[in-house]
Amino acid sequence: MAEIQNRLPQNIPGRFFVDDSCIDCDLCRENTPDFFRRDDDIGQSFVFRQPETPEEIQQCLDALDGCPTNSIGEV
């Protein structure tokens, strides 16, 4: 489970975040590129846009559920 105290500072404020346990597997970026990007300096993903519609929220929930390291969290 992602830990809010380990939230990456690159995340835009909001409901979803990525913490420092991200292993850069690319799954979230591949499946939900509208919300997740890679920071090349640290080699980890982060949330660059928060979802707004129910469909977008579901996409981020799917990314959270599919994250192999449970690095995506929800506030």
Buried (B, 14 or more C-beta within 10 A) or exposed (E): EBEEEBBBEBBEEBEBBBBBBBEBBEBBBEEBEEBBBBBEEBEBBBBBBBBEEEEBBEBBBEBBEEBEBBBBBBE
